[in-house]
Each structure stands twice: as structure tokens, then as C-alpha cells.
Amino acid sequence: MQNVLLWLFFTPLLMSMLILVVPACSNFLKAVAFFLSLTPLFLLLTHHVTLLGSEFNHSWLPALSINFHLQIDELSLVFLYLSAVIVPLSIVAINTAVITRPKVFYFLVFILQALLVAFFTTKDLAFFTICWEAMLLPLYFIILLWGSDGRQAAALKFLVYMIAGSALMVVAVLALYFGLMSTSGSSSFNLDDLQKVALSAPYAPWILAIFLLAFAVKTPLFPFHAWLPDTYFQASTSGTILLSGILSKAGIYGIIRICFALFPLLMQQWSPYLLALAIAGVFYGAFAAWQENNFKRLLSYSSFSHVNFILVGLFVWQQNAHSGAILQALNHGVTIAALFLVAGWLQERLGSTLMSSAGGLAATFPKLCWLTLFFVCSSVALPGTNNFIGEFLIFNGLFAQYPFIAAILALSVVFSAVYMLRLMKKAYFGPLNPGIKFQKDLSSGDLIIGFTLAAIISWVGIYPAVVLSYVQPAAQKTAVAAHATIQDRPL
């Protein structure tokens, strides 16, 4: 299975080259890019059983002890599937009538896809850091070149925040590297080797703080979110789907893969403070979304609130909560991407993202209306949809340790329903806005994409056992690591 694992990484790179020589007919180019982007998903589905546990390790920069070391475990597989779904969706969201330099756009998306595969599978911390930083470049140019009128300022703010958050990450990586060298005499960036140093290093709190800052900014954890509203709003629909569906999940993955794996005891000790920040983020995002009259900004704050809800599950040191958080990262990625997709379709028909420009659209665009309503039901965790089981597991774990906090956090579910149903009411129901230009409802191709996403949401919501069979082992590893750390700690 080494060959399949390598193909998962190299196929997007090959596709980025291939797309540059495809004829520049916009619709044909989009179709080719879409079907090419499905290749990683095809590889995952056809080699699903045998991919788990597959590994490839090759010396890349031997002078620096950096290896091209890829390995797929349960956690990697969950996030690989998420990226394999979100990337094609971002291509579907492109409006071929207005996009300029489409080949450059597809090229950047495929480069990002390759970096995501490497990021979610690498076992080498130095290569992990390289991929972490490299992901910023395609996203920066996607915002800068294809965003709205304020895209330059939004792209710069995004880049400054990301670089500021991870500026010291290289220092933390080198500290672990030299710590391993001084204690064992060996030089390696392998995560399993570095874990032994991280557990006993006297400077461990500072190293963890550096990693947490980098992941907290990109996720983002409250209050490191100032870049998010403008960036999500100014980016194109495709850019926003990539940012909300994948980038924030990369931060969550980093917390699990690095912070939990290397510093489980410290994460336990810091969890009450991190939990307080995450809860503040849940309510801040909900109140901000409640006050918005711009449906794209409303979804941006909603995404921020839900991501912090996922972090609540991570920062509660309980296995059910961790299972729910990992599952919810997958669920939220699909649901928020679907919501931004229909928001993009709505923007194309209205020429605006203001809810005041809409009204009574259910009669004009019934297919778009009911598809939006289904995704809204998923967002508010209606039973039978994917988000319900994830939120239930998080509440279950939270209630086991902090029942009072669980009761307070339950109010966020009510707030989520209020602002999302307010969006439905203002956009699709009530009197028809006479200024709306009548256009066609969703096409057959749009409906196929929409129903496919609805099927994924319903499948996970009705029968989550398949996904949980991969999520629960990943969550169990964090609990086992923490328990082992406590047992080994000297009295």
C-alpha cells in the first residue's frame, strides 16, 4: 500500500501540472478540474481497508534528519476523507462566468490538496511544519486574486495573523530536536521519538504554548479570531469553503496530533482555561451571528461558534467528548461547506449578500430554498442529521465532568437555531422583494452536488457507527496517553 499512499500525495501535484495544458474553455476546464480533484477520494474509497496502517518512510534531507515519512492511522483517515470531499466542492462553487485566470486557481487548489495529504499523514515534525506554513501561500493567493472588493486588506490580515501565530513554531520544533539529541544522542524529527523528550523537558510548557498559539490562530480559538470575519466574507465562495471546511480543521488536527500526543499531562492541566476560552467563543460567535444582516458574515460567525464548540469537546478530558469533537470536525466541515455553497448560489442570484436584498425567495427558487433548509437543519443539529450525534457525544462527555457548564452551553444550541431560522425567514419567506431579478432555480448539476452532500449528512446522522469505528480509536489514544503519563509521573 506504499504506492497508493504515495499516489495520494503525488496525484494532486501531477494534476496541478496537467491542468495548465488543458484547453482554456471555462466550462470544460472546470469539468476536468472537478473530475481530477475526485481522484484522491476515489483512491481512498477503493483502498479504504488496506490504507489504514500503510506507511512510507524515505530520507529526504539526511543532513538535517528530515524524512519524507507518511503514515495513515484512524485520525489521518478521517481528515483525508474530509479534504477529499471539500476540495472538489470548492471547484463546484466556482462561477465560470466571472472567474479570471481559472487555470491558476485550479493549480493553487491542487497544490493545496497535495499539502493537505502530506500534512494529515506525516510523522516527521519538521515536514509537518513545512506543510503547515506552505498551506498559507495558495490560500493567500486564492483570497487575494479572486475575492471581493476588500480582498487585498483581508488577504494581508489573514497572512499576518497566520505568520504571527506560527512564527515561533520552528523554535519549538528545534527545541524538541536538540532536546532529543542531548538526552539520547540521536537526531530525529519523528513524532514517536520526540514524544519521549516532550514528556520530560523542563521547557515543555513554553513549547506547548507555542504550538497551541499556532493552532489556536488558524482554527481559530477565541480570542484569536479577528482575521476570520473579513477573510471569510471577502474571499470568493470557493475560497471560503476551503477556509471554513479545511483550514480550521487543520488547526484542530494539529492540536490532537501534536499537543495531545506530545504533551497530554500539560493539556489536562491547562484544559479548564482552554475550555473557558472555547465556551466564550461559542457564545461570542452565536451573538455576533444573531446580529448580522449579511448572510455570508452570519455563516462566518456561525462557523466560528461551531468550531469553538468542537474545541470544547477536545478540552474536556473525556473519551466520549473527544470522539464527539473529532466526529464534529468532520461533520462541521461538510455542513459549513454546504452552507457556503448555497450562500454562493444565492449571492449569484441576488448580486448581494445582504439579507435585506432577499425576501420571499421560496416561491422563486424553491429547490434552493429547501436544500438550504436541509443544511440549516444539519447546522442546528436536528436529530437524524450528522451534527446531532457529534454534539450529543460532546455534551455527554461535558456533562460527565461539568454538568452545570453543560447546561449553560446547551443555550448555544437554542441561539444557533434562532439565527439560522432567522436567515431562512428573511431570505426565503415573507413578502417578495420587488427588486429581485428573476433567474433560474438550481440546475440539475447543482442538485446532484446538493443531494450528494445531503446524502452524506443523512448517512452520518442516521448510521454513524461506520465513522465512529475510526473516530473512537483515535479519541481513545489521547485518553490512554494521558493515563500512561500520569502513571509514569514520579511522586
C-alpha positions in Angstrom: 0.0 0.0 0.0 3.0 2.3 -0.1 2.3 3.0 -3.7 -1.3 4.1 -3.0 -0.1 6.3 -0.2 2.4 8.0 -2.5 -0.3 8.4 -5.2 -2.5 10.2 -2.7 0.3 12.8 -2.3 1.7 12.9 -5.8 -1.6 12.8 -7.8 -2.7 16.4 -6.9 0.8 17.6 -7.8 0.5 15.9 -11.2 -3.0 17.3 -11.6 -1.7 20.8 -11.0 0.7 20.4 -13.9 -1.9 18.7 -16.1 -4.5 21.5 -15.6 -2.1 24.0 -17.1 -2.2 22.3 -20.5 -5.9 21.7 -20.7 -7.8 23.9 -23.3 -8.9 27.1 -21.7 -12.7 26.7 -22.4 -14.1 27.7 -19.0 -16.8 25.1 -18.6 -14.7 22.3 -20.0 -11.8 23.3 -17.8 -14.0 23.3 -14.7 -15.3 19.9 -15.5 -11.8 18.5 -16.0 -10.6 20.1 -12.8 -13.6 18.7 -10.8 -13.1 15.1 -12.0 -9.4 15.3 -11.4 -10.0 16.5 -7.9 -12.1 13.4 -7.2 -9.0 11.2 -7.7 -7.9 11.2 -4.0 -11.5 10.4 -3.0 -11.5 7.5 -5.5 -8.2 6.2 -4.1 -9.5 6.4 -0.6 -12.7 4.6 -1.4 -11.2 1.8 -3.5 -8.3 1.2 -1.0 -10.1 2.1 2.2 -9.5 -1.1 4.1 -5.8 -1.6 3.2 -4.8 2.0 3.5 -5.2 2.1 7.3 -1.7 1.5 8.7 0.1 2.0 5.5 3.4 3.8 5.8 6.2 5.2 3.6 9.5 6.4 5.1 12.3 7.8 3.0 15.2 10.0 3.9 14.6 13.4 2.4 17.2 15.8 3.9 19.6 13.5 5.7 21.9 16.3 6.7 19.0 17.8 8.7 17.5 14.4 9.8 14.2 15.3 7.9 12.4 12.3 6.5 9.6 12.1 4.0 7.6 9.9 6.4 3.9 9.3 5.7 1.6 7.1 7.7 -2.2 6.7 7.8 -3.9 6.0 11.1 -7.6 6.4 12.1 -7.2 10.1 12.7 -5.4 10.7 9.4 -8.1 8.8 7.5 -10.9 10.9 8.9 -9.3 14.2 7.8 -8.2 12.8 4.5 -11.8 12.0 3.7 -12.8 15.4 4.7 -10.3 17.1 2.4 -11.1 14.7 -0.4 -14.8 15.9 -0.2 -14.2 19.7 0.4 -11.6 20.3 -2.4 -14.0 19.1 -5.2 -16.8 21.1 -3.6 -14.7 24.3 -3.8 -14.3 23.7 -7.5 -18.0 23.2 -8.0 -18.6 26.5 -6.3 -16.7 28.4 -9.0 -18.7 30.8 -11.2 -17.2 30.2 -14.6 -18.9 33.3 -16.0 -16.8 35.7 -13.8 -13.7 33.9 -12.8 -10.4 35.2 -14.2 -7.2 33.1 -14.7 -9.1 29.8 -13.9 -6.0 27.7 -14.6 -4.1 29.5 -11.9 -6.9 28.9 -9.5 -7.1 25.2 -10.2 -3.3 25.0 -10.0 -3.4 26.5 -6.5 -6.2 24.3 -5.3 -4.4 21.1 -6.4 -1.2 22.3 -4.7 -3.2 22.8 -1.5 -4.7 19.4 -1.9 -1.3 17.8 -2.0 -0.1 19.7 1.0 -3.2 18.6 2.9 -2.5 15.0 2.2 1.1 15.4 3.4 0.0 17.4 6.5 -2.6 14.8 7.6 -0.2 11.9 7.2 3.3 13.0 8.0 5.1 11.5 11.0 8.0 13.9 10.7 7.6 17.1 12.8 9.8 19.2 10.5 7.9 18.1 7.4 4.7 18.7 9.3 5.8 22.3 10.0 6.8 22.8 6.3 3.4 21.7 5.2 1.7 23.8 7.9 3.4 27.0 6.6 3.2 26.2 2.9 -0.6 25.9 3.0 -0.8 29.6 3.7 0.5 30.5 0.2 -2.2 29.0 -2.0 -4.9 30.2 0.3 -3.4 33.7 0.4 -3.4 34.0 -3.4 -6.9 32.5 -3.6 -8.2 35.2 -1.3 -6.1 38.0 -3.0 -6.9 37.2 -6.6 -10.5 36.0 -6.6 -12.0 37.8 -3.5 -14.4 40.7 -3.3 -13.6 44.4 -3.3 -11.8 44.4 0.1 -9.8 41.2 -0.7 -6.3 42.9 -0.5 -6.8 44.0 3.1 -8.5 40.7 4.1 -5.7 38.6 2.5 -3.0 40.7 4.2 -4.7 40.4 7.6 -5.1 36.7 7.1 -1.4 36.3 6.2 -0.2 38.5 9.1 -2.3 36.6 11.7 -1.2 33.2 10.4 2.5 34.1 10.3 2.3 35.8 13.7 0.7 32.8 15.3 3.2 30.3 14.0 6.4 32.5 13.9 7.9 30.7 16.9 6.8 27.2 15.8 10.2 26.5 14.2 11.9 27.4 17.6 9.6 24.9 19.4 10.4 22.1 16.8 14.2 22.8 17.1 13.9 22.8 20.9 12.4 19.3 20.8 15.0 18.1 18.2 18.0 19.3 20.3 16.4 18.0 23.5 16.3 14.5 21.9 19.9 14.9 20.7 21.1 15.9 24.2 19.3 13.1 26.0 19.7 10.2 23.7 22.4 11.2 21.3 20.2 10.5 18.3 18.9 13.1 15.9 15.3 12.7 14.6 12.1 14.7 14.0 10.0 11.6 14.3 6.9 12.3 16.5 7.3 9.0 18.3 10.9 9.8 19.2 10.2 13.4 20.2 7.3 12.3 22.5 9.9 10.9 24.9 11.6 14.3 25.2 8.4 16.3 25.3 7.2 14.4 28.3 10.2 15.2 30.5 11.5 18.5 29.1 11.6 21.3 31.7 10.7 23.9 29.0 7.7 21.8 27.9 5.1 24.5 28.9 6.7 27.1 26.6 6.9 24.7 23.7 3.3 23.6 24.2 2.2 27.3 24.4 4.0 28.0 21.0 2.2 25.1 19.3 -1.1 26.0 20.9 -0.8 29.6 19.7 -0.2 28.5 16.1 -3.1 26.1 16.1 -5.4 28.4 18.0 -5.0 31.2 15.4 -5.7 29.0 12.5 -8.7 27.2 14.0 -9.5 29.8 15.5 -9.9 29.6 19.2 -11.4 32.7 20.9 -9.9 35.4 21.1 -7.6 34.7 18.2 -10.3 35.1 15.6 -10.1 38.7 14.4 -8.9 37.6 10.9 -11.9 35.4 10.3 -15.0 37.5 9.6 -13.4 39.8 7.0 -11.4 36.9 5.4 -14.5 34.6 5.1 -16.6 37.5 3.8 -14.1 38.9 1.3 -13.0 35.5 -0.1 -14.8 34.0 -3.0 -17.3 31.2 -2.3 -14.7 28.7 -3.2 -12.1 30.3 -1.0 -14.5 30.5 1.9 -15.3 26.8 1.5 -11.6 25.9 1.7 -11.0 28.2 4.7 -14.0 27.0 6.7 -14.1 23.4 5.6 -10.4 22.5 5.8 -8.2 25.2 7.2 -9.9 25.4 10.6 -9.8 21.6 10.7 -6.1 21.6 10.1 -5.8 23.6 13.4 -7.9 21.0 15.2 -5.9 18.2 13.7 -2.7 19.9 14.9 -4.0 20.2 18.5 -4.8 16.5 18.5 -1.7 15.3 16.7 0.9 17.5 18.4 -0.4 18.9 21.6 -2.3 15.8 22.8 0.3 13.3 21.6 3.4 15.1 22.9 2.0 17.0 26.0 -1.0 15.1 27.3 -0.4 15.9 31.0 0.0 19.6 30.4 -3.1 19.6 28.2 -5.0 18.1 31.1 -3.7 20.7 33.4 -4.5 23.6 31.1 -7.8 22.2 30.0 -10.0 24.4 32.4 -8.5 27.6 31.0 -8.7 26.4 27.4 -12.3 25.2 28.0 -13.3 28.7 29.3 -11.9 30.3 26.1 -13.7 27.9 23.9 -17.0 28.4 25.7 -16.6 32.2 25.4 -16.0 31.7 21.6 -19.2 29.6 21.3 -21.4 32.4 22.7 -19.4 35.3 21.1 -19.9 33.7 17.7 -23.5 33.0 18.3 -24.3 36.5 19.5 -22.4 38.0 16.6 -24.2 35.8 14.1 -27.6 36.8 15.7 -26.9 40.5 15.0 -25.8 40.1 11.4 -27.8 41.2 8.4 -25.3 39.8 5.9 -25.9 36.1 5.3 -22.2 35.4 4.4 -21.0 37.1 7.6 -23.7 35.3 9.6 -22.4 32.0 8.4 -18.8 33.1 9.1 -19.6 33.8 12.8 -21.7 30.6 12.9 -18.7 28.7 11.7 -16.5 30.3 14.4 -19.1 29.4 17.1 -19.3 25.8 16.0 -15.5 25.4 15.7 -15.2 26.6 19.3 -17.9 24.1 20.3 -15.6 21.4 18.8 -12.8 22.7 20.9 -15.0 22.4 24.0 -15.1 18.7 23.3 -11.4 18.5 22.9 -10.6 20.4 26.0 -12.8 18.2 28.2 -10.6 15.3 29.1 -13.2 12.6 28.5 -13.2 10.0 25.7 -16.8 10.5 24.6 -16.2 14.2 24.3 -13.0 13.6 22.3 -14.9 11.2 20.0 -17.6 13.8 19.5 -15.1 16.5 18.8 -13.3 14.5 16.1 -16.6 13.5 14.6 -17.9 17.0 14.8 -14.8 18.3 13.0 -15.8 16.1 10.0 -19.5 17.0 10.3 -18.9 20.7 10.6 -16.5 20.7 7.6 -19.2 19.1 5.4 -22.1 21.2 6.7 -20.4 24.6 6.6 -19.1 24.0 3.2 -22.6 23.1 2.0 -24.0 26.3 3.6 -21.4 28.5 2.0 -22.1 26.7 -1.3 -25.8 27.6 -1.2 -24.8 31.1 0.0 -22.7 31.4 -3.1 -25.7 30.3 -5.3 -27.9 32.8 -3.5 -25.4 35.6 -4.0 -25.2 34.9 -7.7 -29.0 35.3 -8.0 -29.3 38.4 -5.8 -26.0 40.1 -6.6 -25.6 40.8 -2.9 -25.1 39.1 0.4 -27.4 41.4 2.3 -30.5 39.7 3.7 -32.4 42.9 3.1 -31.9 42.3 -0.6 -33.7 39.0 -0.4 -37.2 38.1 0.8 -39.9 35.7 -0.5 -37.4 33.6 -2.5 -39.1 30.3 -1.7 -41.6 31.0 -4.4 -38.9 31.9 -6.9 -36.2 29.4 -6.0 -38.0 26.5 -4.3 -35.2 24.0 -4.9 -32.6 26.3 -3.5 -34.9 27.1 -0.5 -35.5 23.5 0.5 -31.9 22.5 0.0 -30.8 25.4 2.2 -33.3 24.4 4.8 -31.9 20.9 5.0 -28.4 22.2 5.5 -29.7 24.6 8.2 -31.3 21.7 10.0 -27.9 20.0 9.9 -26.2 23.1 11.3 -28.6 23.3 14.2 -28.1 19.6 14.9 -31.6 18.3 14.2 -31.8 14.6 15.1 -31.2 12.5 12.0 -28.5 14.8 10.7 -24.8 14.5 11.1 -24.2 17.2 13.7 -26.7 15.7 16.2 -24.6 12.7 17.1 -21.4 14.8 17.3 -22.9 17.4 19.6 -24.6 14.7 21.7 -21.2 13.0 22.4 -19.6 16.3 23.3 -22.5 17.1 25.7 -22.3 13.6 27.1 -18.6 14.0 27.9 -19.0 17.5 29.2 -21.9 16.6 31.4 -19.9 13.8 33.0 -17.4 16.3 34.3 -19.1 19.7 34.3 -22.9 19.3 34.4 -23.5 22.9 35.2 -21.4 24.1 32.3 -23.1 21.6 30.0 -26.5 23.1 31.0 -25.2 26.6 30.1 -23.6 25.5 26.9 -27.0 24.0 25.8 -28.2 27.5 25.3 -25.9 27.8 22.4 -28.0 25.2 20.5 -31.0 27.5 21.0 -29.1 30.5 19.8 -27.9 28.6 16.8 -31.5 27.7 15.9 -32.6 31.2 16.3 -30.1 32.9 14.0 -30.2 30.2 11.4 -34.0 30.2 11.2 -33.9 34.0 11.1 -31.7 33.6 8.0 -34.3 31.3 6.4 -37.2 33.6 7.2 -35.5 36.8 5.9 -34.1 35.2 2.7 -36.8 32.8 1.6 -40.1 33.7 3.3 -42.2 36.8 3.8 -43.0 39.3 1.1 -41.1 39.1 -2.2 -38.6 41.9 -2.7 -39.7 43.6 -5.9 -36.1 44.5 -6.8 -35.1 40.8 -7.3 -34.2 39.8 -10.8 -35.9 36.5 -11.6 -33.4 33.8 -12.6 -33.4 30.1 -13.0 -33.5 27.9 -10.0 -30.8 25.3 -9.3 -29.6 23.3 -12.3 -29.6 19.5 -12.5 -25.8 19.6 -11.8 -26.2 21.8 -8.8 -28.9 19.5 -7.4 -26.7 16.4 -7.9 -24.0 18.1 -5.8 -26.5 19.3 -3.2 -28.2 15.9 -2.9 -24.8 14.2 -2.6 -24.0 16.4 0.4 -27.4 15.8 1.8 -26.9 12.1 1.5 -23.6 12.3 3.4 -25.2 14.4 6.1 -28.2 11.9 6.4 -25.9 8.8 6.3 -23.7 10.0 9.2 -26.8 11.2 11.1 -28.8 8.0 10.8 -26.0 5.4 10.8 -22.8 7.0 12.4 -21.4 3.6 13.5 -19.1 3.3 10.5 -17.5 6.7 11.0 -17.3 6.2 14.8 -15.4 3.0 14.3 -12.5 5.2 13.1 -13.1 8.2 15.3 -13.3 6.3 18.6 -9.9 4.6 18.3 -8.3 8.0 17.5 -10.0 9.5 20.6 -9.0 6.6 22.8 -5.3 7.2 22.1 -5.5 10.6 23.8 -7.0 9.1 26.9 -4.6 6.2 27.0 -1.6 8.6 26.5 -2.8 10.8 29.4 -3.3 7.8 31.7 0.1 6.4 30.9 1.7 9.8 31.6 0.0 10.1 35.0 1.1 6.6 35.9 4.7 7.2 34.9 5.0 10.6 36.6 7.2 10.5 39.7 5.6 11.1 43.0 
